[in-house]
Amino acid sequence: MKKVISLFFSSILLVLVSCEEKNNDEEILPEYGSISGNVNFTGTWPDTGEVLITLDTVYPPQGPPAKFSYITSDNVQSGNYSFSFDSLSFRTYDAVTITYWSLGYATAGTNYILIGSYINSIDLTQDNPDFTIDIDANFN
């Protein structure tokens, strides 16, 4: 019986020690990054074709973009379009581009016009997880 009581109290002590709360002073680091901002469009929005915003890991692009989104005139308010690329891996991104595809988007196509860009290295890290930029895009 003495062994059972001793084992019982040892088990309780083990649970209490192992369930100790962590120090809340430790900073919780982000798991992903984001790149966001605004695109300021000038000129006349085209009647046909497609407009894309892309995030590229290499510029000029060599393969599919890391992220992309179609932009329609309905998404643009007073010439401004807000974008956000979320849940990004920590790494270096080389460009955010806005392109106009007069014949519509085609995978690995070359029938586009670059109408706006941010072509600079963007280093997303746990210490610098969020990056904000503004881009001017001109249809003329």
N, CA, C and O atoms as a GROMACS GRO file, in nm:
protein
  560
    1MET      N    1   0.082  -0.119   0.000
    1MET     CA    2   0.000   0.000   0.000
    1MET      C    3   0.087   0.126   0.000
    1MET      O    4   0.055   0.226  -0.064
    2LYS      N    5   0.197   0.118   0.074
    2LYS     CA    6   0.288   0.231   0.081
    2LYS      C    7   0.346   0.262  -0.057
    2LYS      O    8   0.365   0.379  -0.092
    3LYS      N    9   0.373   0.158  -0.135
    3LYS     CA   10   0.427   0.177  -0.269
    3LYS      C   11   0.323   0.241  -0.360
    3LYS      O   12   0.358   0.324  -0.445
    4VAL      N   13   0.197   0.204  -0.345
    4VAL     CA   14   0.090   0.261  -0.427
    4VAL      C   15   0.074   0.409  -0.397
    4VAL      O   16   0.061   0.489  -0.489
    5ILE      N   17   0.074   0.446  -0.271
    5ILE     CA   18   0.062   0.587  -0.232
    5ILE      C   19   0.182   0.666  -0.282
    5ILE      O   20   0.168   0.776  -0.333
    6SER      N   21   0.300   0.609  -0.266
    6SER     CA   22   0.421   0.674  -0.314
    6SER      C   23   0.418   0.693  -0.465
    6SER      O   24   0.455   0.799  -0.516
    7LEU      N   25   0.374   0.591  -0.537
    7LEU     CA   26   0.361   0.599  -0.683
    7LEU      C   27   0.257   0.703  -0.723
    7LEU      O   28   0.276   0.777  -0.819
    8PHE      N   29   0.147   0.709  -0.650
    8PHE     CA   30   0.040   0.806  -0.677
    8PHE      C   31   0.092   0.949  -0.663
    8PHE      O   32   0.070   1.031  -0.752
    9PHE      N   33   0.158   0.979  -0.553
    9PHE     CA   34   0.210   1.114  -0.532
    9PHE      C   35   0.323   1.149  -0.629
    9PHE      O   36   0.337   1.264  -0.670
   10SER      N   37   0.401   1.050  -0.664
   10SER     CA   38   0.507   1.074  -0.764
   10SER      C   39   0.446   1.109  -0.899
   10SER      O   40   0.496   1.196  -0.970
   11SER      N   41   0.337   1.041  -0.933
   11SER     CA   42   0.268   1.069  -1.060
   11SER      C   43   0.209   1.210  -1.060
   11SER      O   44   0.219   1.281  -1.160
   12ILE      N   45   0.149   1.249  -0.950
   12ILE     CA   46   0.091   1.384  -0.940
   12ILE      C   47   0.202   1.488  -0.951
   12ILE      O   48   0.186   1.589  -1.020
   13LEU      N   49   0.313   1.466  -0.883
   13LEU     CA   50   0.425   1.558  -0.889
   13LEU      C   51   0.480   1.568  -1.031
   13LEU      O   52   0.513   1.678  -1.077
   14LEU      N   53   0.489   1.456  -1.101
   14LEU     CA   54   0.536   1.455  -1.238
   14LEU      C   55   0.443   1.536  -1.329
   14LEU      O   56   0.489   1.612  -1.414
   15VAL      N   57   0.313   1.520  -1.311
   15VAL     CA   58   0.215   1.594  -1.392
   15VAL      C   59   0.226   1.744  -1.363
   15VAL      O   60   0.223   1.824  -1.456
   16LEU      N   61   0.237   1.782  -1.239
   16LEU     CA   62   0.246   1.924  -1.204
   16LEU      C   63   0.372   1.988  -1.261
   16LEU      O   64   0.367   2.101  -1.310
   17VAL      N   65   0.483   1.919  -1.256
   17VAL     CA   66   0.608   1.973  -1.306
   17VAL      C   67   0.607   1.980  -1.458
   17VAL      O   68   0.654   2.078  -1.516
   18SER      N   69   0.555   1.878  -1.523
   18SER     CA   70   0.555   1.876  -1.670
   18SER      C   71   0.450   1.969  -1.730
   18SER      O   72   0.462   2.004  -1.847
   19CYS      N   73   0.351   2.008  -1.656
   19CYS     CA   74   0.247   2.097  -1.708
   19CYS      C   75   0.273   2.244  -1.674
   19CYS      O   76   0.184   2.327  -1.685
   20GLU      N   77   0.393   2.274  -1.635
   20GLU     CA   78   0.428   2.411  -1.601
   20GLU      C   79   0.412   2.500  -1.724
   20GLU      O   80   0.449   2.462  -1.835
   21GLU      N   81   0.356   2.618  -1.705
   21GLU     CA   82   0.334   2.710  -1.816
   21GLU      C   83   0.466   2.767  -1.866
   21GLU      O   84   0.561   2.785  -1.790
   22LYS      N   85   0.468   2.794  -1.996
   22LYS     CA   86   0.587   2.855  -2.055
   22LYS      C   87   0.595   3.002  -2.015
   22LYS      O   88   0.496   3.063  -1.975
   23ASN      N   89   0.712   3.056  -2.027
   23ASN     CA   90   0.733   3.198  -2.001
   23ASN      C   91   0.660   3.279  -2.108
   23ASN      O   92   0.690   3.264  -2.226
   24ASN      N   93   0.567   3.362  -2.070
   24ASN     CA   94   0.489   3.441  -2.165
   24ASN      C   95   0.565   3.560  -2.221
   24ASN      O   96   0.513   3.633  -2.306
   25ASP      N   97   0.688   3.582  -2.174
   25ASP     CA   98   0.766   3.694  -2.224
   25ASP      C   99   0.830   3.663  -2.359
   25ASP      O  100   0.882   3.753  -2.425
   26GLU      N  101   0.827   3.536  -2.401
   26GLU     CA  102   0.887   3.500  -2.528
   26GLU      C  103   0.803   3.552  -2.645
   26GLU      O  104   0.680   3.542  -2.644
   27GLU      N  105   0.870   3.608  -2.743
   27GLU     CA  106   0.802   3.660  -2.862
   27GLU      C  107   0.762   3.544  -2.953
   27GLU      O  108   0.841   3.454  -2.980
   28ILE      N  109   0.638   3.547  -2.998
   28ILE     CA  110   0.590   3.446  -3.092
   28ILE      C  111   0.620   3.497  -3.233
   28ILE      O  112   0.570   3.602  -3.274
   29LEU      N  113   0.701   3.422  -3.305
   29LEU     CA  114   0.743   3.464  -3.439
   29LEU      C  115   0.641   3.420  -3.543
   29LEU      O  116   0.579   3.315  -3.530
   30PRO      N  117   0.622   3.501  -3.647
   30PRO     CA  118   0.526   3.466  -3.752
   30PRO      C  119   0.574   3.346  -3.834
   30PRO      O  120   0.694   3.320  -3.843
   31GLU      N  121   0.478   3.275  -3.892
   31GLU     CA  122   0.510   3.159  -3.975
   31GLU      C  123   0.514   3.194  -4.123
   31GLU      O  124   0.578   3.124  -4.201
   32TYR      N  125   0.447   3.301  -4.161
   32TYR     CA  126   0.439   3.342  -4.301
   32TYR      C  127   0.453   3.492  -4.312
   32TYR      O  128   0.443   3.565  -4.212
   33GLY      N  129   0.477   3.539  -4.434
   33GLY     CA  130   0.486   3.682  -4.460
   33GLY      C  131   0.377   3.727  -4.554
   33GLY      O  132   0.297   3.647  -4.603
   34SER      N  133   0.375   3.858  -4.580
   34SER     CA  134   0.278   3.914  -4.675
   34SER      C  135   0.338   4.035  -4.746
   34SER      O  136   0.422   4.106  -4.691
   35ILE      N  137   0.291   4.055  -4.867
   35ILE     CA  138   0.325   4.174  -4.945
   35ILE      C  139   0.193   4.235  -4.987
   35ILE      O  140   0.110   4.170  -5.049
   36SER      N  141   0.174   4.362  -4.952
   36SER     CA  142   0.048   4.428  -4.983
   36SER      C  143   0.074   4.571  -5.026
   36SER      O  144   0.186   4.621  -5.017
   37GLY      N  145  -0.031   4.635  -5.074
   37GLY     CA  146  -0.018   4.774  -5.115
   37GLY      C  147  -0.130   4.819  -5.204
   37GLY      O  148  -0.237   4.758  -5.208
   38ASN      N  149  -0.104   4.926  -5.278
   38ASN     CA  150  -0.203   4.984  -5.368
   38ASN      C  151  -0.143   5.003  -5.506
   38ASN      O  152  -0.024   5.032  -5.521
   39VAL      N  153  -0.227   4.984  -5.606
   39VAL     CA  154  -0.190   5.014  -5.744
   39VAL      C  155  -0.274   5.133  -5.786
   39VAL      O  156  -0.396   5.130  -5.774
   40ASN      N  157  -0.208   5.238  -5.835
   40ASN     CA  158  -0.276   5.358  -5.882
   40ASN      C  159  -0.280   5.352  -6.036
   40ASN      O  160  -0.177   5.369  -6.101
   41PHE      N  161  -0.399   5.329  -6.091
   41PHE     CA  162  -0.416   5.319  -6.235
   41PHE      C  163  -0.445   5.456  -6.296
   41PHE      O  164  -0.524   5.533  -6.242
   42THR      N  165  -0.379   5.485  -6.408
   42THR     CA  166  -0.410   5.605  -6.487
   42THR      C  167  -0.433   5.561  -6.631
   42THR      O  168  -0.387   5.455  -6.673
   43GLY      N  169  -0.505   5.643  -6.704
   43GLY     CA  170  -0.538   5.608  -6.842
   43GLY      C  171  -0.674   5.541  -6.848
   43GLY      O  172  -0.740   5.520  -6.747
   44THR      N  173  -0.714   5.506  -6.969
   44THR     CA  174  -0.845   5.447  -6.992
   44THR      C  175  -0.838   5.295  -6.978
   44THR      O  176  -0.757   5.229  -7.043
   45TRP      N  177  -0.925   5.241  -6.893
   45TRP     CA  178  -0.930   5.097  -6.874
   45TRP      C  179  -0.975   5.032  -7.004
   45TRP      O  180  -1.075   5.076  -7.062
   46PRO      N  181  -0.906   4.930  -7.053
   46PRO     CA  182  -0.940   4.869  -7.182
   46PRO      C  183  -1.074   4.794  -7.179
   46PRO      O  184  -1.116   4.743  -7.075
   47ASP      N  185  -1.139   4.788  -7.296
   47ASP     CA  186  -1.267   4.717  -7.307
   47ASP      C  187  -1.247   4.566  -7.315
   47ASP      O  188  -1.337   4.489  -7.279
   48THR      N  189  -1.132   4.522  -7.362
   48THR     CA  190  -1.105   4.379  -7.377
   48THR      C  191  -0.972   4.345  -7.311
   48THR      O  192  -0.897   4.433  -7.269
   49GLY      N  193  -0.946   4.215  -7.302
   49GLY     CA  194  -0.820   4.170  -7.244
   49GLY      C  195  -0.829   4.154  -7.093
   49GLY      O  196  -0.935   4.169  -7.034
   50GLU      N  197  -0.715   4.122  -7.033
   50GLU     CA  198  -0.709   4.098  -6.890
   50GLU      C  199  -0.589   4.170  -6.828
   50GLU      O  200  -0.486   4.190  -6.893
   51VAL      N  201  -0.607   4.208  -6.703
   51VAL     CA  202  -0.500   4.273  -6.627
   51VAL      C  203  -0.465   4.181  -6.510
   51VAL      O  204  -0.553   4.134  -6.438
   52LEU      N  205  -0.336   4.156  -6.493
   52LEU     CA  206  -0.289   4.069  -6.385
   52LEU      C  207  -0.186   4.142  -6.300
   52LEU      O  208  -0.109   4.224  -6.348
   53ILE      N  209  -0.187   4.108  -6.171
   53ILE     CA  210  -0.079   4.148  -6.081
   53ILE      C  211  -0.010   4.019  -6.040
   53ILE      O  212  -0.075   3.924  -5.996
   54THR      N  213   0.122   4.017  -6.053
   54THR     CA  214   0.196   3.895  -6.022
   54THR      C  215   0.312   3.925  -5.927
   54THR      O  216   0.368   4.034  -5.927
   55LEU      N  217   0.344   3.825  -5.848
   55LEU     CA  218   0.458   3.829  -5.758
   55LEU      C  219   0.558   3.725  -5.807
   55LEU      O  220   0.526   3.607  -5.816
   56ASP      N  221   0.678   3.770  -5.840
   56ASP     CA  222   0.778   3.682  -5.898
   56ASP      C  223   0.900   3.667  -5.808
   56ASP      O  224   0.944   3.763  -5.745
   57THR      N  225   0.953   3.546  -5.804
   57THR     CA  226   1.075   3.520  -5.726
   57THR      C  227   1.200   3.556  -5.806
   57THR      O  228   1.307   3.575  -5.748
   58VAL      N  229   1.187   3.564  -5.938
   58VAL     CA  230   1.298   3.599  -6.026
   58VAL      C  231   1.245   3.698  -6.130
   58VAL      O  232   1.133   3.683  -6.178
   59TYR      N  233   1.326   3.799  -6.163
   59TYR     CA  234   1.286   3.891  -6.269
   59TYR      C  235   1.402   3.910  -6.365
   59TYR      O  236   1.514   3.937  -6.322
   60PRO      N  237   1.377   3.897  -6.495
   60PRO     CA  238   1.249   3.867  -6.559
   60PRO      C  239   1.200   3.727  -6.522
   60PRO      O  240   1.279   3.638  -6.491
   61PRO      N  241   1.066   3.711  -6.525
   61PRO     CA  242   1.008   3.583  -6.481
   61PRO      C  243   1.063   3.464  -6.559
   61PRO      O  244   1.082   3.470  -6.681
   62GLN      N  245   1.086   3.358  -6.485
   62GLN     CA  246   1.132   3.232  -6.545
   62GLN      C  247   1.049   3.120  -6.483
   62GLN      O  248   1.096   3.049  -6.393
   63GLY      N  249   0.928   3.105  -6.531
   63GLY     CA  250   0.837   3.007  -6.474
   63GLY      C  251   0.717   3.076  -6.414
   63GLY      O  252   0.701   3.197  -6.427
   64PRO      N  253   0.633   2.999  -6.348
   64PRO     CA  254   0.510   3.057  -6.293
   64PRO      C  255   0.539   3.154  -6.178
   64PRO      O  256   0.640   3.140  -6.109
   65PRO      N  257   0.450   3.251  -6.158
   65PRO     CA  258   0.469   3.344  -6.046
   65PRO      C  259   0.444   3.275  -5.912
   65PRO      O  260   0.378   3.172  -5.905
   66ALA      N  261   0.498   3.334  -5.807
   66ALA     CA  262   0.474   3.284  -5.672
   66ALA      C  263   0.327   3.303  -5.635
   66ALA      O  264   0.268   3.218  -5.569
   67LYS      N  265   0.269   3.414  -5.676
   67LYS     CA  266   0.127   3.445  -5.656
   67LYS      C  267   0.083   3.536  -5.769
   67LYS      O  268   0.164   3.606  -5.829
   68PHE      N  269  -0.047   3.534  -5.798
   68PHE     CA  270  -0.102   3.626  -5.898
   68PHE      C  271  -0.249   3.648  -5.870
   68PHE      O  272  -0.312   3.572  -5.796
   69SER      N  273  -0.302   3.752  -5.930
   69SER     CA  274  -0.445   3.780  -5.919
   69SER      C  275  -0.489   3.859  -6.041
   69SER      O  276  -0.416   3.944  -6.092
   70TYR      N  277  -0.609   3.829  -6.088
   70TYR     CA  278  -0.669   3.908  -6.196
   70TYR      C  279  -0.726   4.035  -6.136
   70TYR      O  280  -0.781   4.034  -6.026
   71ILE      N  281  -0.712   4.145  -6.207
   71ILE     CA  282  -0.769   4.273  -6.165
   71ILE      C  283  -0.875   4.310  -6.268
   71ILE      O  284  -0.847   4.316  -6.388
   72THR      N  285  -0.996   4.335  -6.222
   72THR     CA  286  -1.102   4.381  -6.311
   72THR      C  287  -1.135   4.526  -6.277
   72THR      O  288  -1.102   4.575  -6.169
   73SER      N  289  -1.199   4.593  -6.370
   73SER     CA  290  -1.236   4.733  -6.345
   73SER      C  291  -1.330   4.745  -6.226
   73SER      O  292  -1.334   4.849  -6.161
   74ASP      N  293  -1.406   4.639  -6.196
   74ASP     CA  294  -1.495   4.641  -6.079
   74ASP      C  295  -1.417   4.644  -5.948
   74ASP      O  296  -1.469   4.691  -5.847
   75ASN      N  297  -1.293   4.594  -5.949
   75ASN     CA  298  -1.209   4.593  -5.829
   75ASN      C  299  -1.138   4.726  -5.804
   75ASN      O  300  -1.079   4.745  -5.698
   76VAL      N  301  -1.144   4.816  -5.900
   76VAL     CA  302  -1.071   4.942  -5.893
   76VAL      C  303  -1.167   5.052  -5.848
   76VAL      O  304  -1.272   5.073  -5.909
   77GLN      N  305  -1.130   5.121  -5.741
   77GLN     CA  306  -1.212   5.230  -5.687
   77GLN      C  307  -1.136   5.362  -5.700
   77GLN      O  308  -1.030   5.378  -5.641
   78SER      N  309  -1.191   5.454  -5.777
   78SER     CA  310  -1.128   5.585  -5.800
   78SER      C  311  -0.983   5.570  -5.848
   78SER      O  312  -0.896   5.647  -5.807
   79GLY      N  313  -0.960   5.472  -5.934
   79GLY     CA  314  -0.827   5.452  -5.989
   79GLY      C  315  -0.733   5.372  -5.901
   79GLY      O  316  -0.619   5.347  -5.940
   80ASN      N  317  -0.778   5.331  -5.784
   80ASN     CA  318  -0.692   5.257  -5.690
   80ASN      C  319  -0.739   5.113  -5.671
   80ASN      O  320  -0.858   5.085  -5.662
   81TYR      N  321  -0.642   5.024  -5.666
   81TYR     CA  322  -0.667   4.882  -5.640
   81TYR      C  323  -0.578   4.838  -5.524
   81TYR      O  324  -0.456   4.853  -5.529
   82SER      N  325  -0.641   4.784  -5.420
   82SER     CA  326  -0.565   4.734  -5.305
   82SER      C  327  -0.539   4.585  -5.324
   82SER      O  328  -0.629   4.510  -5.361
   83PHE      N  329  -0.416   4.544  -5.298
   83PHE     CA  330  -0.382   4.402  -5.313
   83PHE      C  331  -0.310   4.352  -5.189
   83PHE      O  332  -0.254   4.428  -5.112
   84SER      N  333  -0.314   4.221  -5.173
   84SER     CA  334  -0.242   4.157  -5.065
   84SER      C  335  -0.210   4.014  -5.105
   84SER      O  336  -0.298   3.935  -5.136
   85PHE      N  337  -0.082   3.982  -5.102
   85PHE     CA  338  -0.036   3.845  -5.121
   85PHE      C  339   0.000   3.793  -4.982
   85PHE      O  340   0.098   3.837  -4.923
   86ASP      N  341  -0.081   3.700  -4.932
   86ASP     CA  342  -0.064   3.650  -4.795
   86ASP      C  343  -0.009   3.508  -4.795
   86ASP      O  344   0.002   3.443  -4.899
   87SER      N  345   0.026   3.462  -4.676
   87SER     CA  346   0.077   3.326  -4.654
   87SER      C  347   0.198   3.296  -4.742
   87SER      O  348   0.208   3.189  -4.801
   88LEU      N  349   0.289   3.393  -4.749
   88LEU     CA  350   0.409   3.377  -4.832
   88LEU      C  351   0.522   3.313  -4.752
   88LEU      O  352   0.540   3.342  -4.633
   89SER      N  353   0.597   3.227  -4.817
   89SER     CA  354   0.716   3.169  -4.756
   89SER      C  355   0.821   3.278  -4.735
   89SER      O  356   0.828   3.374  -4.812
   90PHE      N  357   0.900   3.263  -4.631
   90PHE     CA  358   1.009   3.357  -4.608
   90PHE      C  359   1.119   3.331  -4.710
   90PHE      O  360   1.177   3.223  -4.714
   91ARG      N  361   1.144   3.431  -4.792
   91ARG     CA  362   1.245   3.423  -4.898
   91ARG      C  363   1.255   3.559  -4.965
   91ARG      O  364   1.194   3.655  -4.918
   92THR      N  365   1.331   3.568  -5.071
   92THR     CA  366   1.343   3.692  -5.148
   92THR      C  367   1.254   3.684  -5.270
   92THR      O  368   1.255   3.586  -5.344
   93TYR      N  369   1.177   3.790  -5.291
   93TYR     CA  370   1.093   3.805  -5.410
   93TYR      C  371   1.151   3.922  -5.489
   93TYR      O  372   1.189   4.024  -5.431
   94ASP      N  373   1.158   3.908  -5.621
   94ASP     CA  374   1.226   4.008  -5.703
   94ASP      C  375   1.136   4.111  -5.767
   94ASP      O  376   1.184   4.218  -5.806
   95ALA      N  377   1.006   4.084  -5.780
   95ALA     CA  378   0.923   4.180  -5.852
   95ALA      C  379   0.774   4.159  -5.826
   95ALA      O  380   0.727   4.048  -5.805
   96VAL      N  381   0.704   4.271  -5.827
   96VAL     CA  382   0.558   4.272  -5.835
   96VAL      C  383   0.527   4.347  -5.964
   96VAL      O  384   0.568   4.462  -5.980
   97THR      N  385   0.456   4.283  -6.056
   97THR     CA  386   0.429   4.346  -6.185
   97THR      C  387   0.280   4.350  -6.214
   97THR      O  388   0.204   4.263  -6.172
   98ILE      N  389   0.241   4.453  -6.288
   98ILE     CA  390   0.105   4.466  -6.338
   98ILE      C  391   0.116   4.460  -6.490
   98ILE      O  392   0.186   4.540  -6.552
   99THR      N  393   0.048   4.364  -6.550
   99THR     CA  394   0.056   4.344  -6.695
   99THR      C  395  -0.083   4.348  -6.756
   99THR      O  396  -0.182   4.307  -6.695
  100TYR      N  397  -0.088   4.397  -6.880
  100TYR     CA  398  -0.212   4.399  -6.959
  100TYR      C  399  -0.196   4.300  -7.073
  100TYR      O  400  -0.102   4.308  -7.152
  101TRP      N  401  -0.289   4.206  -7.081
  101TRP     CA  402  -0.291   4.101  -7.183
  101TRP      C  403  -0.407   4.132  -7.278
  101TRP      O  404  -0.521   4.096  -7.248
  102SER      N  405  -0.379   4.196  -7.389
  102SER     CA  406  -0.485   4.240  -7.481
  102SER      C  407  -0.565   4.124  -7.540
  102SER      O  408  -0.684   4.140  -7.569
  103LEU      N  409  -0.504   4.009  -7.556
  103LEU     CA  410  -0.573   3.891  -7.611
  103LEU      C  411  -0.616   3.794  -7.502
  103LEU      O  412  -0.661   3.684  -7.532
  104GLY      N  413  -0.602   3.833  -7.377
  104GLY     CA  414  -0.632   3.743  -7.266
  104GLY      C  415  -0.505   3.674  -7.220
  104GLY      O  416  -0.410   3.658  -7.296
  105TYR      N  417  -0.505   3.633  -7.094
  105TYR     CA  418  -0.387   3.569  -7.036
  105TYR      C  419  -0.364   3.432  -7.098
  105TYR      O  420  -0.458   3.356  -7.120
  106ALA      N  421  -0.239   3.402  -7.125
  106ALA     CA  422  -0.199   3.270  -7.176
  106ALA      C  423  -0.076   3.224  -7.097
  106ALA      O  424   0.020   3.300  -7.082
  107THR      N  425  -0.079   3.101  -7.049
  107THR     CA  426   0.034   3.046  -6.976
  107THR      C  427   0.160   3.053  -7.062
  107THR      O  428   0.159   3.010  -7.177
  108ALA      N  429   0.265   3.108  -7.006
  108ALA     CA  430   0.393   3.126  -7.076
  108ALA      C  431   0.379   3.213  -7.200
  108ALA      O  432   0.461   3.206  -7.292
  109GLY      N  433   0.274   3.296  -7.203
  109GLY     CA  434   0.253   3.384  -7.317
  109GLY      C  435   0.344   3.505  -7.314
  109GLY      O  436   0.402   3.540  -7.211
  110THR      N  437   0.355   3.568  -7.428
  110THR     CA  438   0.438   3.689  -7.440
  110THR      C  439   0.359   3.806  -7.496
  110THR      O  440   0.416   3.910  -7.527
  111ASN      N  441   0.227   3.790  -7.510
  111ASN     CA  442   0.145   3.895  -7.569
  111ASN      C  443   0.092   3.991  -7.462
  111ASN      O  444  -0.029   4.016  -7.455
  112TYR      N  445   0.181   4.044  -7.381
  112TYR     CA  446   0.140   4.135  -7.275
  112TYR      C  447   0.222   4.263  -7.279
  112TYR      O  448   0.327   4.270  -7.343
  113ILE      N  449   0.170   4.363  -7.208
  113ILE     CA  450   0.240   4.491  -7.192
  113ILE      C  451   0.258   4.514  -7.043
  113ILE      O  452   0.162   4.503  -6.966
  114LEU      N  453   0.379   4.545  -7.002
  114LEU     CA  454   0.406   4.579  -6.863
  114LEU      C  455   0.359   4.722  -6.841
  114LEU      O  456   0.414   4.816  -6.899
  115ILE      N  457   0.257   4.740  -6.755
  115ILE     CA  458   0.202   4.874  -6.734
  115ILE      C  459   0.240   4.931  -6.598
  115ILE      O  460   0.219   5.050  -6.572
  116GLY      N  461   0.295   4.849  -6.510
  116GLY     CA  462   0.338   4.896  -6.380
  116GLY      C  463   0.423   4.790  -6.312
  116GLY      O  464   0.405   4.671  -6.334
  117SER      N  465   0.516   4.835  -6.227
  117SER     CA  466   0.602   4.735  -6.163
  117SER      C  467   0.673   4.791  -6.040
  117SER      O  468   0.692   4.912  -6.025
  118TYR      N  469   0.711   4.700  -5.954
  118TYR     CA  470   0.804   4.725  -5.844
  118TYR      C  471   0.910   4.617  -5.860
  118TYR      O  472   0.890   4.502  -5.820
  119ILE      N  473   1.022   4.654  -5.919
  119ILE     CA  474   1.127   4.557  -5.949
  119ILE      C  475   1.246   4.584  -5.857
  119ILE      O  476   1.344   4.648  -5.896
  120ASN      N  477   1.234   4.535  -5.737
  120ASN     CA  478   1.338   4.544  -5.634
  120ASN      C  479   1.327   4.420  -5.548
  120ASN      O  480   1.219   4.362  -5.536
  121SER      N  481   1.436   4.380  -5.488
  121SER     CA  482   1.432   4.264  -5.399
  121SER      C  483   1.350   4.295  -5.275
  121SER      O  484   1.366   4.400  -5.212
  122ILE      N  485   1.262   4.202  -5.241
  122ILE     CA  486   1.181   4.211  -5.120
  122ILE      C  487   1.217   4.089  -5.036
  122ILE      O  488   1.185   3.976  -5.073
  123ASP      N  489   1.284   4.112  -4.924
  123ASP     CA  490   1.326   4.002  -4.838
  123ASP      C  491   1.227   3.986  -4.724
  123ASP      O  492   1.220   4.069  -4.633
  124LEU      N  493   1.149   3.878  -4.730
  124LEU     CA  494   1.056   3.848  -4.621
  124LEU      C  495   1.124   3.751  -4.525
  124LEU      O  496   1.172   3.644  -4.565
  125THR      N  497   1.128   3.789  -4.398
  125THR     CA  498   1.189   3.707  -4.294
  125THR      C  499   1.098   3.709  -4.172
  125THR      O  500   1.000   3.783  -4.169
  126GLN      N  501   1.130   3.628  -4.073
  126GLN     CA  502   1.051   3.632  -3.950
  126GLN      C  503   1.066   3.767  -3.882
  126GLN      O  504   0.974   3.812  -3.813
  127ASP      N  505   1.179   3.832  -3.898
  127ASP     CA  506   1.200   3.965  -3.840
  127ASP      C  507   1.134   4.074  -3.923
  127ASP      O  508   1.105   4.182  -3.871
  128ASN      N  509   1.111   4.049  -4.051
  128ASN     CA  510   1.049   4.145  -4.143
  128ASN      C  511   0.944   4.071  -4.227
  128ASN      O  512   0.965   4.049  -4.347
  129PRO      N  513   0.830   4.032  -4.164
  129PRO     CA  514   0.734   3.947  -4.234
  129PRO      C  515   0.638   4.019  -4.327
  129PRO      O  516   0.579   3.956  -4.414
  130ASP      N  517   0.622   4.149  -4.311
  130ASP     CA  518   0.523   4.222  -4.391
  130ASP      C  519   0.589   4.337  -4.465
  130ASP      O  520   0.672   4.409  -4.409
  131PHE      N  521   0.551   4.353  -4.591
  131PHE     CA  522   0.610   4.456  -4.675
  131PHE      C  523   0.497   4.525  -4.750
  131PHE      O  524   0.408   4.459  -4.803
  132THR      N  525   0.500   4.658  -4.753
  132THR     CA  526   0.395   4.736  -4.819
  132THR      C  527   0.457   4.822  -4.928
  132THR      O  528   0.559   4.888  -4.906
  133ILE      N  529   0.394   4.822  -5.046
  133ILE     CA  530   0.443   4.902  -5.159
  133ILE      C  531   0.326   4.965  -5.232
  133ILE      O  532   0.212   4.918  -5.224
  134ASP      N  533   0.354   5.072  -5.302
  134ASP     CA  534   0.258   5.135  -5.392
  134ASP      C  535   0.317   5.133  -5.533
  134ASP      O  536   0.437   5.155  -5.552
  135ILE      N  537   0.231   5.105  -5.630
  135ILE     CA  538   0.276   5.093  -5.769
  135ILE      C  539   0.187   5.179  -5.857
  135ILE      O  540   0.065   5.180  -5.841
  136ASP      N  541   0.248   5.252  -5.950
  136ASP     CA  542   0.173   5.326  -6.052
  136ASP      C  543   0.164   5.241  -6.177
  136ASP      O  544   0.264   5.184  -6.222
  137ALA      N  545   0.043   5.232  -6.234
  137ALA     CA  546   0.022   5.157  -6.358
  137ALA      C  547  -0.049   5.248  -6.457
  137ALA      O  548  -0.147   5.315  -6.423
  138ASN      N  549   0.002   5.250  -6.580
  138ASN     CA  550  -0.050   5.343  -6.680
  138ASN      C  551  -0.089   5.267  -6.807
  138ASN      O  552  -0.008   5.195  -6.865
  139PHE      N  553  -0.215   5.283  -6.848
  139PHE     CA  554  -0.264   5.217  -6.969
  139PHE      C  555  -0.224   5.290  -7.097
  139PHE      O  556  -0.239   5.234  -7.205
  140ASN      N  557  -0.173   5.412  -7.087
  140ASN     CA  558  -0.137   5.488  -7.208
  140ASN      C  559  -0.002   5.450  -7.261
  140ASN      O  560   0.043   5.505  -7.361
   0.00000   0.00000   0.00000
